Amino acid sequence: MKIAVLKEGGAETRVAAIPETVKKFTGLGASIAVEQGAGANAAISDADFEAAGASSGLRAAILKDADIILCVTGPDPGSLTGAKKGALLVGALDPAKRGDDIAAYAKAGIEALAMEWMPRITRAQSMDILSSQSNLAGYKAVVDAASAYGRAFPMMMTAAGTVSPTKAFVMGVGVAGLQAIATARRLGAQVSATDVRSATREQIQSLGAKPIFVEGVAGIEGEGQGGYASETSAEYQAAQAELVSGHIAKQDIVITTALIPGRPAPRLISDAQLKTMRPGSVIVDLAAEAGGNVEGCVAGKTVDRHGVTIIGAVQLARTLASDASALFARNLANFLIAFWDQEKGAPVLSDDDEIVAAIRLTKDGKVVHERLSTAQ
């Protein structure tokens, strides 16, 4: 069993394996081949991989006879020339936006497994790349906000007077939101948070933050499948907008994280609400790539609107390449090891397993996932 680890291109800084996971794979009897320079941006040298038991080489060499190909982002199908039919391609493949590439993987006989479609079930928690990377994004969002904000976060009692604590508001309390709350609290801010899911109230309080929730609107829970938020009614949206308008005007830092799978990001902050915020306030919009939670947000850019700095955050985990790579690589390793058959010396992916069914995109030359419009 040969496992190939690709070097990422473009703006991607992460790598799909680390020396720790290389050792785990070699312990199972697999051989590991890492593309030269794959770990450079994550501070992992080729020598580090080789010391862990891997070989290194150019892409053509590592792909030859590889049974499993590990990646962070889905590679261009043309760059996989030489990969053998039946090889597993495991990584974040962005199937909803890259239908043509997924079809090309199928045509090449590659079995593509999209790790971002991992189901939110207990058995799969250690394999969940979205959670591991969102955790880092939530942390980095607060760090970036603190860097852009022109004042200190904690209250300071000094001989020259008192510095008031920063007020931070987190909108959307998933993995990224919870980490944003925890980070802002550690930095000394007064933190509040809101979410459409009522179940998050206790999580917010457990981190020492103040929950801000719509009250008196019956039957609106916002609970979607897999722990994600769902769309809410017009009545709820109006009540939430009124609540936010009164609260946001008093905030210095706002972190927005709200996403609905398969839909544009919900609008949480309007231009009119931005006008009520204090000059110098900072918003970090973690939903920027999905259209943004904030009116006027531009993905990948920092803009000033009514004196408020809006950071359109894109792939913040990439800015923490070493830690992000470590978590991502462990997610992939945990997945493969969970399905590893010692006698066959390879992972066995059963069609009736709910994890496999959720992430398998292609098989036997066809696109097989029901969520893809190109499925045959």
MILOKE-199800 format. One record per atom (N, C-alpha, C): residue in one letter; x negated, y, z. Coordinates in steps of 0.05 Angstrom, whole numbers, padded with zeros to 5 digits, always signed. Layout:
! residues N
AXYZ
...
END
This chain:
! residues 376
M-00017-00024+00000
M+00000+00000+00000
M-00018+00025+00000
K-00015+00040-00021
K-00031+00065-00023
K-00013+00089-00020
I-00021+00108-00004
I-00007+00133+00001
I-00024+00156-00009
A-00012+00172-00027
A-00026+00196-00037
A-00015+00221-00024
V-00032+00240-00018
V-00024+00265-00006
V-00032+00288-00025
L-00012+00303-00034
L-00017+00323-00054
L-00027+00350-00042
K-00042+00364-00058
K-00049+00392-00052
K-00027+00409-00062
E-00017+00427-00046
E+00006+00444-00054
E-00004+00468-00070
G+00014+00478-00087
G+00007+00501-00104
G+00021+00526-00095
G+00017+00548-00110
G+00031+00573-00105
G+00026+00584-00077
A+00047+00593-00064
A+00045+00606-00038
A+00045+00586-00015
E+00049+00561-00021
E+00051+00541+00000
E+00024+00537+00014
T+00024+00539+00041
T-00001+00536+00056
T-00003+00510+00071
R+00020+00495+00072
R+00021+00471+00089
R+00011+00447+00074
V+00006+00425+00088
V-00002+00400+00076
V+00015+00378+00089
A+00020+00357+00074
A+00039+00336+00083
A+00027+00314+00100
A+00001+00316+00106
A-00011+00297+00124
A-00033+00311+00141
I-00039+00300+00164
I-00060+00311+00180
I-00077+00286+00189
P-00101+00290+00199
P-00117+00267+00207
P-00102+00248+00226
E-00086+00259+00244
E-00071+00242+00262
E-00052+00222+00248
T-00037+00232+00227
T-00019+00214+00213
T-00034+00196+00194
V-00057+00205+00184
V-00074+00187+00168
V-00082+00162+00185
K-00089+00167+00209
K-00097+00144+00227
K-00073+00126+00232
K-00049+00137+00234
K-00026+00120+00238
K-00021+00103+00214
F-00023+00114+00190
F-00019+00099+00166
F-00040+00077+00162
T-00065+00084+00167
T-00086+00064+00164
T-00083+00042+00185
G-00072+00049+00208
G-00067+00028+00228
G-00046+00009+00219
L-00029+00017+00200
L-00008-00001+00190
L-00019-00017+00166
G-00044-00012+00158
G-00056-00026+00136
G-00055-00012+00110
A-00045+00013+00109
A-00044+00028+00085
A-00070+00042+00079
S-00075+00048+00054
S-00098+00064+00046
S-00088+00092+00039
I-00103+00113+00047
I-00094+00140+00043
I-00114+00155+00025
A-00103+00168+00004
A-00119+00184-00014
A-00108+00213-00014
V-00125+00232-00006
V-00117+00260-00004
V-00130+00276-00026
E-00113+00292-00040
E-00124+00309-00061
E-00144+00329-00049
Q-00166+00333-00063
Q-00187+00351-00053
Q-00175+00379-00047
G-00182+00389-00023
G-00174+00416-00016
G-00145+00418-00005
A-00132+00395-00002
A-00104+00395+00006
A-00099+00409+00033
G-00118+00406+00051
G-00114+00417+00078
G-00128+00443+00083
A-00140+00455+00063
A-00157+00479+00067
A-00142+00502+00080
N-00117+00507+00072
N-00102+00530+00083
N-00093+00524+00112
A-00092+00499+00119
A-00084+00491+00146
A-00108+00485+00164
A-00132+00493+00155
A-00157+00490+00170
A-00164+00460+00174
I-00157+00444+00154
I-00165+00415+00154
I-00183+00410+00129
S-00207+00403+00134
S-00226+00399+00112
S-00223+00371+00101
D-00234+00367+00077
D-00235+00340+00065
D-00250+00321+00083
A-00271+00332+00096
A-00287+00315+00115
A-00270+00306+00139
D-00252+00323+00148
D-00234+00316+00170
D-00217+00292+00162
F-00206+00293+00138
F-00189+00271+00128
F-00205+00246+00125
E-00229+00249+00114
E-00246+00225+00110
E-00254+00213+00136
A-00259+00229+00157
A-00267+00218+00183
A-00243+00203+00195
A-00219+00209+00187
A-00195+00195+00198
A-00189+00170+00182
G-00204+00166+00160
G-00200+00141+00145
G-00189+00144+00117
A-00186+00169+00108
A-00175+00174+00081
A-00198+00177+00061
S-00191+00174+00036
S-00210+00181+00014
S-00200+00208+00002
S-00216+00221-00013
S-00208+00246-00026
S-00216+00245-00055
G-00201+00260-00071
G-00207+00260-00099
G-00189+00279-00114
L-00192+00280-00140
L-00175+00297-00157
L-00147+00283-00159
R-00128+00299-00169
R-00100+00289-00169
R-00097+00263-00185
A-00109+00262-00208
A-00106+00238-00225
A-00115+00213-00210
A-00137+00216-00195
A-00148+00193-00181
A-00131+00185-00158
I-00121+00204-00143
I-00105+00196-00119
I-00077+00185-00127
L-00067+00194-00150
L-00041+00185-00159
L-00042+00157-00170
K-00065+00149-00181
K-00067+00123-00194
K-00061+00100-00174
D-00041+00085-00180
D-00032+00062-00164
D-00020+00069-00137
A-00014+00095-00133
A-00002+00103-00108
A+00027+00093-00106
D+00033+00081-00083
D+00061+00071-00078
D+00078+00093-00065
I+00066+00111-00050
I+00080+00133-00037
I+00065+00159-00042
I+00079+00180-00049
I+00067+00206-00054
I+00080+00226-00034
L+00063+00237-00017
L+00072+00256+00003
L+00067+00285-00006
C+00087+00302-00002
C+00085+00330-00010
C+00100+00347+00010
V+00094+00373+00010
V+00110+00392+00026
V+00133+00402+00009
T+00127+00413-00014
T+00147+00422-00033
T+00145+00405-00058
G+00168+00401-00071
G+00168+00383-00094
G+00150+00392-00117
P+00132+00375-00126
P+00114+00383-00147
P+00127+00385-00174
D+00115+00400-00192
D+00124+00400-00220
D+00122+00371-00231
P+00144+00361-00243
P+00143+00334-00253
P+00119+00328-00271
G+00111+00348-00287
G+00088+00344-00305
G+00062+00340-00290
S+00061+00348-00265
S+00036+00345-00250
S+00034+00317-00238
L+00054+00301-00242
L+00054+00273-00231
L+00048+00253-00253
T+00038+00262-00275
T+00030+00244-00297
T+00010+00223-00286
G+00017+00198-00291
G-00001+00176-00281
G+00011+00162-00257
A+00031+00174-00244
A+00044+00161-00222
A+00059+00136-00232
K+00057+00115-00217
K+00070+00091-00226
K+00100+00090-00221
K+00114+00076-00237
K+00143+00074-00233
K+00149+00060-00207
G+00169+00070-00193
G+00177+00059-00167
G+00164+00072-00144
A+00145+00091-00149
A+00131+00104-00127
A+00151+00122-00112
L+00148+00124-00086
L+00165+00142-00070
L+00153+00169-00069
L+00169+00190-00074
L+00160+00218-00071
L+00175+00229-00047
V+00160+00236-00026
V+00173+00243+00000
V+00164+00271+00007
G+00184+00289+00011
G+00178+00317+00019
G+00203+00334+00017
A+00200+00360+00018
A+00222+00379+00015
A+00224+00385-00015
L+00244+00374-00028
L+00246+00374-00057
L+00266+00395-00067
D+00281+00408-00050
D+00300+00429-00058
D+00319+00420-00080
P+00332+00398-00076
P+00349+00386-00097
P+00372+00403-00107
A+00383+00420-00089
A+00406+00436-00098
A+00398+00457-00119
K+00373+00465-00119
K+00364+00486-00138
K+00346+00475-00160
R+00337+00450-00157
R+00318+00440-00176
R+00328+00414-00190
G+00353+00417-00200
G+00366+00394-00212
G+00350+00382-00236
D+00338+00400-00252
D+00323+00390-00276
D+00299+00374-00267
D+00285+00384-00247
D+00261+00370-00237
D+00269+00343-00225
I+00292+00342-00210
I+00300+00317-00199
I+00306+00297-00221
A+00320+00306-00242
A+00325+00289-00265
A+00299+00279-00278
A+00279+00296-00279
A+00253+00289-00290
A+00240+00268-00273
Y+00242+00270-00246
Y+00231+00249-00229
Y+00244+00222-00235
A+00271+00223-00238
A+00285+00198-00245
A+00275+00186-00271
K+00273+00203-00291
K+00264+00194-00317
K+00236+00181-00316
A+00219+00192-00298
A+00192+00181-00295
A+00192+00156-00278
G+00215+00148-00267
G+00216+00124-00251
G+00208+00128-00222
I+00206+00153-00214
I+00199+00159-00186
I+00223+00160-00168
E+00221+00148-00145
E+00243+00148-00125
E+00239+00172-00107
A+00255+00193-00111
A+00252+00218-00096
A+00268+00218-00071
L+00256+00226-00049
L+00269+00227-00023
L+00267+00255-00012
A+00290+00269-00010
A+00291+00297-00001
A+00293+00298+00029
M+00272+00304+00043
M+00272+00304+00072
M+00289+00326+00085
E+00294+00347+00070
E+00311+00368+00081
E+00340+00360+00083
W+00348+00338+00070
W+00375+00328+00072
W+00378+00306+00094
M+00358+00304+00111
M+00358+00285+00134
M+00383+00291+00150
P+00399+00270+00157
P+00423+00275+00173
P+00417+00283+00201
R+00434+00300+00213
R+00430+00309+00240
R+00442+00288+00259
I+00427+00266+00263
I+00435+00245+00281
I+00412+00239+00300
T+00417+00227+00322
T+00397+00223+00343
T+00373+00207+00331
R+00379+00186+00316
R+00357+00169+00306
R+00338+00184+00287
A+00348+00205+00276
A+00331+00220+00256
A+00319+00245+00267
Q+00322+00251+00292
Q+00311+00276+00303
Q+00281+00279+00298
S+00266+00258+00301
S+00237+00260+00298
S+00229+00262+00269
M+00248+00260+00250
M+00242+00261+00222
M+00252+00287+00209
D+00264+00304+00225
D+00279+00328+00215
D+00260+00351+00209
I+00253+00355+00184
I+00234+00376+00177
I+00247+00404+00180
L+00273+00406+00176
L+00286+00432+00179
L+00284+00442+00208
S+00288+00424+00227
S+00287+00432+00255
S+00258+00439+00263
S+00239+00423+00255
S+00211+00428+00263
S+00201+00455+00251
Q+00208+00460+00227
Q+00199+00485+00214
Q+00215+00509+00223
S+00240+00505+00229
S+00257+00527+00239
S+00248+00536+00267
N+00239+00517+00282
N+00229+00523+00309
N+00206+00543+00308
L+00188+00538+00289
L+00165+00556+00286
L+00174+00583+00274
A+00194+00582+00256
A+00204+00607+00243
A+00217+00625+00264
G+00232+00613+00283
G+00244+00629+00304
G+00224+00643+00321
Y+00203+00629+00328
Y+00181+00641+00343
Y+00168+00663+00327
K+00161+00658+00302
K+00146+00678+00286
K+00164+00702+00280
A+00190+00699+00278
A+00208+00721+00273
A+00205+00742+00296
V+00204+00733+00320
V+00201+00751+00343
V+00173+00764+00343
V+00153+00748+00337
V+00126+00759+00336
V+00124+00781+00315
D+00136+00776+00292
D+00135+00795+00270
D+00151+00820+00278
A+00174+00816+00291
A+00189+00839+00300
A+00174+00856+00320
A+00160+00843+00339
A+00144+00857+00358
A+00122+00873+00345
S+00110+00861+00324
S+00089+00875+00310
S+00099+00900+00295
A+00123+00898+00285
A+00134+00921+00270
A+00147+00942+00288
Y+00154+00934+00312
Y+00167+00952+00331
Y+00146+00969+00344
G+00152+00995+00348
G+00131+01013+00358
G+00130+01016+00388
R+00142+00996+00402
R+00142+00998+00431
R+00136+00971+00444
A+00131+00972+00470
A+00126+00947+00484
A+00152+00932+00490
F+00150+00905+00493
F+00173+00889+00499
F+00180+00889+00529
P+00162+00884+00548
P+00170+00882+00576
P+00173+00909+00590
M+00188+00909+00612
M+00189+00932+00629
M+00162+00935+00643
M+00152+00959+00644
M+00126+00964+00657
M+00129+00987+00677
M+00122+00981+00702
M+00122+01001+00723
M+00094+01012+00726
T+00090+01037+00718
T+00063+01049+00719
T+00064+01075+00735
A+00040+01085+00742
A+00038+01110+00756
A+00048+01133+00739
A+00047+01129+00713
A+00057+01151+00695
A+00086+01148+00689
G+00099+01129+00701
G+00128+01126+00696
G+00134+01097+00686
T+00160+01092+00682
T+00169+01066+00675
T+00174+01063+00645
V+00165+01041+00634
V+00171+01034+00606
V+00195+01015+00606
S+00217+01023+00594
S+00241+01006+00593
S+00237+00982+00576
P+00249+00959+00584
P+00246+00935+00567
P+00261+00937+00541
T+00250+00923+00521
T+00263+00922+00495
T+00288+00905+00497
K+00309+00913+00482
K+00333+00897+00481
K+00334+00882+00454
A+00335+00855+00456
A+00335+00838+00433
A+00361+00823+00430
F+00371+00821+00406
F+00397+00808+00401
F+00392+00787+00379
V+00399+00762+00386
V+00396+00740+00367
V+00423+00731+00357
M+00426+00731+00330
M+00452+00724+00318
M+00449+00698+00303
G+00462+00677+00314
G+00459+00650+00304
G+00441+00634+00322
V+00452+00615+00336
V+00437+00601+00357
V+00433+00572+00349
G+00420+00568+00326
G+00411+00541+00319
G+00383+00537+00330
V+00367+00520+00317
V+00340+00515+00326
V+00323+00541+00326
A+00324+00555+00303
A+00309+00580+00301
A+00318+00601+00321
G+00344+00603+00325
G+00355+00623+00343
G+00347+00617+00372
L+00349+00592+00380
L+00341+00584+00407
L+00312+00591+00413
Q+00295+00585+00393
Q+00266+00591+00397
Q+00262+00621+00397
A+00277+00636+00381
A+00275+00665+00382
A+00283+00676+00409
I+00304+00665+00421
I+00312+00674+00448
I+00290+00669+00467
A+00279+00644+00467
A+00258+00637+00486
A+00233+00654+00483
T+00226+00660+00458
T+00202+00676+00453
T+00206+00705+00462
A+00228+00716+00455
A+00234+00744+00464
A+00235+00746+00494
R+00246+00726+00507
R+00246+00725+00536
R+00217+00724+00547
R+00201+00707+00536
R+00173+00705+00545
R+00158+00731+00542
L+00165+00746+00522
L+00152+00772+00517
L+00163+00794+00535
G+00184+00788+00550
G+00195+00807+00569
G+00219+00823+00561
A+00231+00816+00538
A+00254+00831+00529
A+00279+00823+00544
Q+00299+00841+00544
Q+00326+00834+00553
Q+00340+00822+00529
V+00349+00797+00531
V+00358+00783+00507
V+00388+00776+00510
S+00402+00781+00488
S+00430+00772+00485
S+00432+00756+00459
A+00452+00740+00457
A+00455+00724+00432
A+00484+00717+00427
T+00490+00712+00402
T+00518+00704+00394
T+00517+00683+00373
D+00539+00669+00371
D+00542+00647+00351
D+00572+00642+00349
V+00581+00632+00326
V+00609+00625+00322
V+00616+00598+00336
R+00595+00583+00344
R+00600+00557+00356
R+00601+00561+00387
S+00623+00555+00398
S+00627+00559+00427
S+00608+00542+00444
A+00600+00519+00433
A+00583+00501+00448
A+00555+00513+00454
T+00548+00534+00440
T+00521+00546+00444
T+00520+00564+00468
R+00543+00571+00480
R+00543+00589+00502
R+00525+00580+00525
E+00527+00554+00532
E+00511+00544+00554
E+00482+00543+00547
Q+00475+00538+00521
Q+00447+00538+00512
Q+00435+00566+00515
I+00451+00586+00508
I+00441+00614+00511
I+00436+00620+00540
Q+00455+00613+00557
Q+00451+00619+00586
Q+00428+00604+00598
S+00424+00579+00588
S+00402+00563+00599
S+00374+00575+00594
L+00373+00592+00574
L+00347+00606+00567
L+00346+00633+00580
G+00365+00640+00596
G+00364+00666+00610
G+00374+00689+00594
A+00388+00684+00573
A+00399+00706+00556
A+00429+00709+00561
K+00439+00732+00553
K+00467+00738+00556
K+00483+00730+00532
P+00504+00713+00535
P+00520+00705+00511
P+00540+00727+00504
I+00542+00733+00479
I+00561+00753+00468
I+00580+00738+00450
F+00605+00733+00459
F+00623+00717+00444
F+00650+00731+00440
V+00663+00725+00417
V+00690+00735+00412
V+00709+00720+00431
E+00726+00735+00445
E+00745+00723+00463
E+00773+00728+00453
G+00791+00709+00460
G+00819+00713+00454
G+00828+00707+00426
V+00810+00695+00410
V+00818+00687+00383
V+00820+00656+00384
A+00844+00646+00385
A+00848+00618+00390
A+00841+00601+00366
G+00830+00577+00371
G+00826+00557+00351
G+00802+00562+00333
I+00785+00581+00339
I+00762+00587+00323
I+00737+00577+00337
E+00726+00555+00328
E+00703+00544+00341
E+00678+00546+00324
G+00682+00547+00297
G+00658+00550+00280
G+00641+00525+00279
E+00651+00502+00287
E+00635+00478+00287
E+00636+00464+00260
G+00613+00461+00248
G+00612+00447+00222
G+00599+00420+00225
Q+00595+00406+00203
Q+00583+00380+00203
Q+00554+00381+00210
G+00544+00362+00225
G+00516+00360+00231
G+00505+00382+00248
G+00522+00396+00263
G+00513+00416+00281
G+00510+00444+00268
Y+00516+00446+00242
Y+00515+00472+00229
Y+00540+00487+00234
A+00539+00513+00230
A+00564+00529+00232
A+00580+00526+00206
S+00606+00529+00209
S+00624+00529+00186
S+00635+00557+00182
E+00649+00560+00160
E+00662+00586+00154
E+00684+00591+00174
T+00689+00616+00181
T+00709+00623+00200
T+00732+00638+00187
S+00754+00642+00201
S+00777+00655+00190
S+00773+00685+00188
A+00790+00699+00173
A+00788+00728+00170
A+00793+00741+00197
E+00811+00730+00213
E+00817+00740+00240
E+00792+00740+00257
Y+00778+00717+00256
Y+00754+00715+00273
Y+00732+00734+00263
Q+00729+00736+00236
Q+00708+00753+00225
Q+00713+00782+00232
A+00738+00791+00233
A+00744+00818+00240
A+00738+00823+00270
A+00745+00804+00287
A+00739+00806+00315
A+00709+00806+00321
Q+00695+00790+00306
Q+00666+00788+00310
Q+00653+00814+00301
A+00662+00826+00278
A+00651+00851+00268
A+00654+00873+00289
E+00678+00874+00301
E+00683+00894+00321
E+00665+00891+00346
L+00661+00866+00354
L+00644+00860+00377
L+00615+00868+00371
V+00606+00859+00348
V+00578+00865+00340
V+00573+00895+00338
S+00592+00909+00326
S+00589+00938+00323
S+00583+00952+00349
G+00598+00944+00369
G+00594+00957+00395
G+00568+00949+00409
H+00559+00925+00403
H+00535+00915+00417
H+00509+00922+00402
I+00510+00922+00376
I+00485+00925+00360
I+00474+00953+00362
A+00491+00972+00367
A+00482+01000+00369
A+00463+01004+00393
K+00464+00986+00412
K+00447+00988+00436
K+00421+00972+00434
Q+00417+00958+00411
Q+00395+00939+00409
Q+00371+00951+00395
D+00347+00941+00403
D+00322+00950+00391
D+00312+00930+00370
I+00316+00904+00376
I+00307+00882+00358
I+00331+00864+00353
V+00335+00857+00328
V+00356+00838+00321
V+00343+00816+00303
I+00349+00791+00310
I+00340+00768+00294
I+00365+00754+00284
T+00369+00752+00258
T+00392+00738+00246
T+00383+00712+00234
T+00399+00691+00239
T+00390+00664+00230
T+00413+00648+00218
A+00436+00661+00213
A+00460+00646+00206
A+00460+00636+00177
L+00463+00610+00174
L+00465+00597+00148
L+00488+00577+00147
I+00501+00574+00124
I+00521+00554+00120
I+00511+00537+00096
P+00506+00511+00101
P+00496+00494+00079
P+00512+00495+00054
G+00498+00500+00031
G+00511+00500+00006
G+00526+00526-00001
R+00525+00546+00017
R+00538+00571+00012
R+00519+00595+00016
P+00526+00618+00005
P+00509+00642+00011
P+00510+00648+00041
A+00489+00660+00051
A+00488+00666+00079
A+00511+00686+00086
P+00524+00682+00109
P+00546+00700+00116
P+00535+00728+00123
R+00550+00749+00116
R+00542+00776+00123
R+00549+00782+00152
L+00529+00788+00168
L+00533+00793+00196
L+00530+00822+00203
I+00514+00837+00188
I+00509+00865+00194
I+00514+00881+00169
S+00532+00900+00170
S+00539+00916+00147
S+00522+00942+00147
D+00523+00956+00125
D+00508+00981+00124
D+00519+01001+00144
A+00545+01001+00149
A+00556+01019+00168
A+00546+01013+00196
Q+00543+00987+00203
Q+00532+00979+00229
Q+00503+00987+00231
L+00488+00985+00209
L+00460+00994+00210
L+00457+01023+00218
K+00475+01039+00208
K+00474+01068+00214
K+00477+01074+00243
T+00489+01056+00258
T+00493+01061+00287
T+00469+01053+00304
M+00449+01039+00291
M+00426+01029+00306
M+00406+01052+00311
R+00390+01048+00332
R+00370+01069+00339
R+00348+01070+00317
P+00339+01094+00310
P+00316+01096+00292
P+00292+01081+00304
G+00278+01067+00288
G+00256+01051+00297
G+00263+01022+00305
S+00288+01016+00304
S+00297+00988+00310
S+00287+00970+00287
V+00285+00944+00294
V+00275+00925+00274
V+00294+00901+00272
I+00300+00893+00248
I+00315+00868+00243
I+00298+00849+00227
V+00297+00824+00236
V+00285+00803+00220
V+00307+00784+00211
D+00311+00782+00184
D+00332+00766+00173
D+00321+00740+00163
L+00326+00718+00178
L+00315+00692+00171
L+00332+00679+00148
A+00354+00691+00141
A+00371+00680+00120
A+00366+00695+00094
A+00344+00710+00092
A+00340+00727+00068
A+00340+00711+00042
E+00329+00687+00041
E+00328+00672+00016
E+00356+00663+00007
A+00375+00662+00025
A+00402+00653+00018
A+00420+00677+00015
G+00409+00701+00010
G+00425+00724+00006
G+00425+00744+00029
G+00416+00734+00052
G+00413+00752+00075
G+00438+00755+00092
N+00434+00757+00118
N+00456+00764+00137
N+00460+00794+00139
V+00441+00810+00129
V+00441+00839+00133
V+00443+00853+00106
E+00462+00871+00104
E+00465+00886+00079
E+00441+00903+00074
G+00430+00901+00050
G+00406+00915+00043
G+00380+00899+00046
C+00382+00875+00057
C+00359+00858+00061
C+00348+00850+00033
V+00322+00849+00030
V+00309+00840+00006
V+00290+00817+00013
A+00294+00794+00003
A+00278+00771+00009
A+00248+00776+00003
G+00231+00771+00023
G+00203+00774+00019
G+00192+00802+00021
K+00210+00821+00028
K+00201+00849+00030
K+00211+00861+00056
T+00197+00883+00064
T+00205+00898+00087
T+00215+00925+00077
V+00240+00932+00084
V+00252+00957+00075
V+00261+00973+00098
D+00263+01000+00094
D+00274+01018+00114
D+00301+01027+00105
R+00321+01024+00123
R+00348+01032+00116
R+00360+01047+00140
H+00365+01072+00137
H+00376+01089+00158
H+00357+01089+00183
G+00331+01087+00178
G+00312+01088+00200
G+00307+01061+00213
V+00321+01040+00203
V+00318+01013+00213
V+00301+00997+00195
T+00281+00983+00206
T+00263+00966+00190
T+00276+00939+00187
I+00280+00930+00162
I+00292+00904+00157
I+00271+00886+00144
I+00264+00865+00157
I+00244+00846+00146
I+00259+00822+00134
G+00257+00819+00108
G+00269+00796+00094
G+00251+00772+00095
A+00253+00757+00117
A+00234+00736+00123
A+00237+00713+00103
V+00215+00703+00093
V+00214+00680+00074
V+00194+00660+00084
Q+00203+00635+00089
Q+00186+00613+00096
Q+00165+00621+00117
L+00175+00630+00140
L+00156+00639+00161
L+00138+00617+00171
A+00147+00592+00169
A+00131+00570+00179
A+00104+00569+00164
R+00104+00578+00139
R+00079+00578+00123
R+00058+00596+00135
T+00066+00616+00151
T+00047+00634+00163
T+00034+00622+00188
L+00043+00599+00195
L+00031+00584+00217
L+00023+00556+00207
A+00006+00557+00187
A+00000+00533+00170
A-00009+00509+00186
S-00026+00513+00205
S-00037+00490+00220
S-00015+00476+00236
D+00000+00491+00252
D+00021+00479+00268
D+00044+00469+00250
A+00051+00484+00230
A+00073+00476+00212
A+00065+00449+00198
S+00040+00447+00189
S+00032+00423+00176
S+00032+00399+00195
A+00024+00404+00220
A+00023+00382+00239
A+00052+00371+00244
L+00071+00389+00248
L+00098+00381+00253
L+00111+00368+00228
F+00106+00380+00205
F+00117+00369+00180
F+00106+00341+00175
A+00080+00338+00178
A+00067+00312+00173
A+00077+00291+00192
R+00081+00298+00217
R+00092+00279+00236
R+00120+00271+00229
N+00136+00290+00219
N+00163+00283+00210
N+00162+00262+00188
L+00145+00266+00168
L+00142+00246+00147
L+00132+00219+00157
A+00113+00220+00174
A+00102+00195+00185
A+00123+00180+00202
N+00138+00195+00218
N+00159+00182+00234
N+00180+00168+00217
F+00186+00181+00194
F+00206+00169+00176
F+00195+00143+00164
L+00171+00144+00153
L+00160+00121+00140
L+00155+00098+00159
I+00145+00105+00183
I+00139+00084+00203
I+00165+00071+00213
A+00186+00086+00215
A+00212+00075+00224
A+00222+00054+00205
F+00215+00055+00180
F+00225+00036+00160
F+00203+00016+00151
W+00180+00017+00165
W+00158+00000+00157
W+00162-00029+00164
D+00158-00046+00144
D+00160-00075+00148
D+00132-00086+00150
Q+00125-00096+00173
Q+00097-00106+00177
Q+00090-00129+00159
E+00108-00147+00153
E+00102-00170+00136
E+00097-00161+00107
K+00114-00142+00098
K+00111-00133+00070
K+00089-00111+00068
G+00082-00099+00091
G+00062-00078+00090
G+00071-00053+00075
A+00097-00047+00077
A+00109-00025+00063
A+00136-00018+00076
P+00145+00007+00072
P+00172+00014+00082
P+00194+00000+00065
V+00214-00009+00078
V+00237-00021+00065
V+00261-00003+00069
L+00271+00008+00047
L+00293+00028+00048
L+00319+00015+00038
S+00335+00008+00057
S+00361-00005+00051
S+00381+00014+00041
D+00396+00006+00020
D+00417+00024+00009
D+00439+00031+00029
D+00444+00013+00048
D+00466+00018+00067
D+00458+00033+00092
D+00432+00041+00094
D+00424+00056+00117
D+00432+00085+00113
E+00444+00098+00134
E+00454+00125+00131
E+00432+00146+00127
I+00408+00141+00137
I+00387+00160+00132
I+00378+00158+00103
V+00374+00134+00093
V+00365+00130+00066
V+00386+00141+00046
A+00411+00135+00052
A+00433+00144+00034
A+00434+00175+00033
A+00427+00188+00055
A+00428+00217+00057
A+00406+00231+00041
I+00383+00218+00040
I+00360+00232+00028
I+00351+00221+00001
R+00360+00198-00007
R+00351+00186-00032
R+00365+00200-00055
L+00349+00212-00073
L+00359+00226-00096
L+00359+00210-00121
T+00338+00194-00125
T+00335+00179-00150
T+00327+00150-00144
K+00334+00133-00162
K+00327+00105-00160
K+00331+00091-00186
D+00313+00073-00193
D+00315+00057-00218
D+00321+00074-00243
G+00307+00097-00244
G+00309+00114-00268
G+00334+00132-00269
K+00350+00133-00247
K+00374+00149-00247
K+00375+00167-00223
V+00390+00190-00226
V+00397+00207-00204
V+00421+00194-00190
V+00418+00187-00165
V+00439+00171-00151
V+00453+00186-00129
H+00444+00209-00121
H+00457+00222-00098
H+00483+00236-00106
E+00504+00231-00091
E+00530+00241-00098
E+00533+00271-00097
R+00515+00284-00082
R+00516+00314-00080
R+00505+00328-00104
L+00491+00313-00121
L+00479+00326-00144
L+00497+00325-00169
S+00501+00347-00181
S+00519+00348-00204
S+00508+00332-00228
T+00482+00326-00228
T+00470+00311-00250
T+00470+00281-00245
A+00482+00273-00222
A+00482+00244-00216
A+00495+00228-00239
Q+00483+00206-00244
Q+00493+00189-00266
Q+00509+00165-00255
END
